[in-house]
Amino acid sequence: MIKDLLRPWKFRAACLPWKFAAATGLWTGEGAPVQFVIEKADWAIRWVGENIRDEINGIHPETVATTVEPQRIANRVVHFGSQYMWLTWGAHMPRGNSYVTSFFHGKREDGPDVAEHIDRFLDSVPSLSKIVTGAGLIERRLLEWGVPREMVVRIPIGVDTRVFVPPTSAQRTTVRERFGLAPDRMVVGSFQKDGMGWGDGMEPKRIKGPDIFVEAVAKLAKHHPVTVFLTGPARGFVKQALERLGIPFVHTYAKNHHDLAECYHALDLYFVTSREEGGPMGLMESMASGVPVVSTPVGMAPDLLVDGVSGGLATDVESEQIVASALSILDLPDEGMELRRLAGIAVQSCAWPVVARAHYEQVYVPLMEHL
């Protein structure tokens, strides 16, 4: 231990007595060499960090810890759950750590604020060791911006394939009865936050495409009796628009992922109508739950969906293409069972054990070797 202490800034913080660590102002976490920085909010970034932590620790105990206060971590691999969190904390973090960030989505065309954010992020790249992204198109975007190839690691956003599973006929009937969804209605799902802020969400979050969702549902309703099933906060814009169009809907708040899994059991289709995405998680959750998903060409959709084979993939961000693809799926024989089966196979690449192992082997182990 004395030899370690005589190595200026090269000691392993986990070897230090707690009182010494406190006296020097260093926080060593729980001894885990990897610290994953998550949000306090119970939302996607938190879920990602906690699932990676739990899966890795199940095989390699005490390797990953999660934190919401990273500023005093020393001599660790520090993984920020999003590039926004990295830019918030990065400039205030001490030397001696290896820094990783996830980069989910964003392009300059999304607006001046996003363009400024991207420029700041690219300026910060020399301080990073690795950048993790889930989607092929985001990976290509980072490389086009000049991020070195050796820094970029593509690992899918995960899904719990033990929780999100296709329902039995009895489960489907029970869930639909619970939410008052008639058996003769075409139930279309949208489980996301697509309004600004955390209130009613009357101001639409354009990047999530709530206007496109409403347009697509209205056009689909000309062919089938449609009911919309919504979860998540800030859905006011969509709800108001559906009321104006006379399209019935159900809106519920799932308390946890197990409750959300049951909500998928009620669906006939799931729509992703975003203009920009990193995943989204609803894409993988739908596929794992046996729900045909129709998506704009964003995030991981082009990586996972083959149009008409494992789902519906529009070539552009347009409601007409969403509806055309949906109608094709609804016309498939045997209620699209083959499409559902192939989607279930495709999404296994996103199962959390696979995703966590990729983080461990491709990101954390190489960096832990240099601590």
RAMO-V836151 format. One record per pair of residues at least 12 apart in sequence whose ideal C-beta (glycine too) atoms are under 7 Angstrom apart, sorted by the first residue. I is the first residue (numbers start at 1). J is the second residue. Records with the same first field share a line. If there is no record, write none. Layout:
# RAMO-V836151
I = J + J
This chain:
# RAMO-V836151
1 = 15
9 = 96
12 = 75 + 371
13 = 26 + 28 + 74 + 75
14 = 28 + 31
16 = 28
25 = 72
26 = 72 + 74
27 = 72 + 73
28 = 74
29 = 65 + 67 + 73 + 76
30 = 65
31 = 62
32 = 62 + 63 + 64 + 65
33 = 63 + 76 + 77 + 368 + 371
34 = 63 + 64 + 76 + 77 + 79 + 364
35 = 65 + 67 + 70 + 73 + 76 + 78
36 = 49 + 52 + 53 + 64 + 66 + 79 + 81
37 = 67 + 70 + 78 + 79 + 80 + 81 + 85 + 89
38 = 50 + 66 + 68 + 81
39 = 81
40 = 68
44 = 281
45 = 81 + 82
48 = 81 + 157 + 158
49 = 66 + 81
50 = 66
51 = 158 + 352
52 = 64 + 356 + 359
53 = 65 + 66
55 = 352 + 353 + 356
56 = 356 + 360
60 = 360
70 = 89 + 93
71 = 89 + 92 + 93
73 = 97
74 = 94 + 96 + 97
75 = 96 + 97 + 371
76 = 97
77 = 98 + 100 + 364 + 367 + 368
78 = 93 + 97 + 99 + 100
79 = 100
80 = 101
81 = 102
82 = 102 + 104
83 = 101 + 103 + 121
86 = 101 + 124
87 = 120 + 121 + 124
90 = 124 + 127
98 = 129 + 367 + 370
99 = 127 + 128 + 129
100 = 128 + 129 + 130 + 132 + 363
101 = 128 + 131
102 = 132 + 133
103 = 131 + 133 + 138 + 142
104 = 134 + 278
105 = 138 + 276 + 277 + 278 + 299
106 = 118
107 = 141 + 276
110 = 207 + 276
122 = 145
125 = 147
128 = 151
129 = 367
130 = 151 + 153 + 363 + 367
131 = 147 + 151 + 152
132 = 153 + 155 + 363
133 = 152 + 154
134 = 155 + 156 + 157 + 278 + 279 + 300
135 = 278 + 299 + 300 + 303
136 = 154 + 302 + 303
137 = 302
138 = 278
139 = 152 + 154
153 = 362 + 363
155 = 355 + 358 + 359 + 362
156 = 300 + 349 + 350 + 355
157 = 278 + 279 + 281 + 284 + 300 + 350
158 = 350 + 351 + 352 + 355
159 = 281 + 284 + 285 + 288 + 347 + 350 + 351 + 352
160 = 257 + 352
161 = 288 + 348 + 351
163 = 257 + 258 + 261
164 = 261 + 264 + 285 + 288 + 289
165 = 288 + 289
166 = 289 + 290
167 = 265
171 = 265
172 = 265
175 = 262 + 265 + 266
176 = 266
179 = 250 + 252 + 266
180 = 250
181 = 227 + 250 + 266
184 = 225
185 = 225 + 226 + 227
186 = 224 + 225 + 226 + 268
187 = 227 + 229 + 266 + 267 + 268
188 = 217 + 220 + 226 + 228 + 268 + 269 + 271
189 = 229 + 264 + 267 + 270
190 = 213 + 228 + 230 + 271
191 = 231 + 232 + 260 + 263 + 282
192 = 208 + 232 + 280 + 282
193 = 232 + 233 + 234
194 = 208 + 210 + 234 + 235 + 238
195 = 234 + 235 + 236 + 237
196 = 234
197 = 234
198 = 233 + 234
199 = 234
200 = 234 + 236
201 = 233 + 234 + 235 + 236 + 237
202 = 236 + 237 + 240
203 = 237
204 = 237
206 = 275
207 = 274 + 275 + 276
208 = 274
209 = 273 + 274 + 275 + 296 + 317
210 = 237 + 238
212 = 273 + 317 + 319
213 = 238 + 271 + 273
214 = 238 + 241 + 242
215 = 319
216 = 271 + 273 + 319 + 322 + 323
217 = 247
218 = 245 + 247
219 = 319 + 323
220 = 323 + 326
221 = 247
223 = 327
226 = 247
227 = 248 + 249 + 250
228 = 242 + 247 + 249
229 = 250 + 263 + 266 + 267
230 = 249 + 250 + 251
231 = 252 + 253 + 254 + 260 + 263
235 = 251
239 = 251
261 = 289
264 = 285 + 286 + 289 + 291
265 = 289
267 = 291
269 = 291 + 292 + 294 + 326
270 = 282 + 286 + 291 + 293
271 = 294 + 322
272 = 293 + 295 + 296 + 301
273 = 296 + 322
274 = 296 + 298
275 = 298 + 317
276 = 298
277 = 298 + 299
278 = 299
279 = 299 + 300
280 = 299
283 = 295 + 299 + 300 + 301 + 304
284 = 347 + 350
287 = 304 + 311 + 343 + 344 + 346 + 347
288 = 344 + 347
290 = 340 + 344
292 = 311 + 312 + 329 + 336 + 339 + 340
293 = 311 + 312
294 = 311 + 312 + 322 + 325 + 326 + 329
295 = 311 + 312 + 313 + 314
296 = 314 + 317
297 = 313 + 314 + 315
301 = 313
304 = 346 + 347
307 = 325
308 = 328
309 = 339 + 342
310 = 339 + 342 + 343 + 346
311 = 339 + 343
312 = 325 + 326 + 329
